Amino acid sequence: MRRPLFLPTARQTNWLLVIGFLALGEALYIRFLAIENPNIALACQAGLKTWLCTSWQLSVVLFRHDAFGLVALAIALLNLLRPSLVLVALTLAVASFGVVLHNVDLSALALGLLILSLARPAPAPE
């Protein structure tokens, strides 16, 4: 007898949508308000100490090392091996940041693996 596929319920899908949209909104906020805004970027480079400048500095450092894409890919591979709702939510959030903040190649691969993980059988109950 075949095991059922890993599919989130309607309630879980709603939570995944909320997590995905919140991560996407925050990434868009950081990109267009802090990174691409020359006044704020210059102020942060000059040493302004605010939470927005801290977010700006952190996102620039993570972007330079392709951290968004690498982390999203690692979590997506773990989810492909053993599907879990927590791993789906983490992959969705980190890959959203990666796509918006110019780590598109690895983040898109992670999203592809996330879609592929929906074809995997659900983990057997212990």
N, C-alpha and C positions, 0 to 999 in steps of 0.2 A: 504494500500500500504506500502511495506517495505521500510525503510530508507536504503540508501546505506551504505556499510561498510566504516570504517575509513581506507583509503588507501592513502598514499602520492602519489603525481604525480611524473612523471619522474624527473623533475627538483628538487623537494623536496627530492627525493631519492638520487640524486647526492649530494646534500648538506649534507644529513645525512651520506653518505659514507665518504665525506671529514671530517666531524666532528668526526666520529668514528675512521678513520685512524689517524687523528692528535692526538686524545686523546690516542689511543693505542701506537703511536710512542713516545709521550712524556712520557708515563708510562714506556715503555721499556727503554727509555733513562735514566730516573731517577733510575730505578731498576738496570740496568747493568752498568751504568757509576758511579753512586753515592753509592747506597746501597751495592751492591755486590763487589765493587772495594775496596780492603782493604786499599790502600794508601789514597784514598779520604775519606773513612769512618773514618779512624784514624785522618786525618787532621781536619775533621769537628768536631769530638769529642774533639779534642784539642782546638777548639775555632776559627777556621778559619772563617772569615766573607766574604763569597761570595754568589752569588745567588744560586749556586749549593748546598752549605751547608745549606742555608735556605730552599731550596726545600727538601733536605735530612731530615732535622729536622722536617719539617712539615709532610712529608709523613710517617716518623716513628711514630710521635704522632698520626696521623690519623689512621695508621695501628693498633696501640695498642688498640684503642677504637672501632675498627671495623666500623669506620666512613664511609668508602667508600661503604661498603655493606649496612649499615643502610640508608644512604642518597639515594643510588640507589633504594633500596626497597621502601622507602617512595615516591619517585618521580614516580616509576612504579605503585604503588597503586593509586596515584592521576591520572595517565594517564589511568589506567584501569577504573576509575570512570568517567572521562571526557577526552576523547582522544584529544590530542593537539600535534602539530608538535614540539613545544618548549619543552614539557615534554618528547617527544620521544628523542629529541636530547640530553637533559640533562641526561636522564637515560642511553643512549648509552655511553656518555662520562664518567660519573661517574662509571658505571659498567665496562667499559674498564679498568679504573684505578684499580678498585677492583679486577678484575680477574688477572691482571698482578702483583699487589702488595699484593698478598696472602690473600685477603678477598673474597675467591672464593665462599663460601657457599651462603651468602646473595646476592652477585652480580649475581651469576648464577640464583638464584630465581628471581631477578629483571629482568634479561634478558628473562626468561620464561614468566613472567607477561607482559613484553613488547611485546612479540610475541602473547600472548593471547589477548592483547588489539587490535590487528589488526582484530580480529573477532567481535569487538564491532561496533554497528552502529555509524555513524558519528554524531556529535552534530547537533541538529536542528538549522537552521539559525534563528536569532532573528529579 
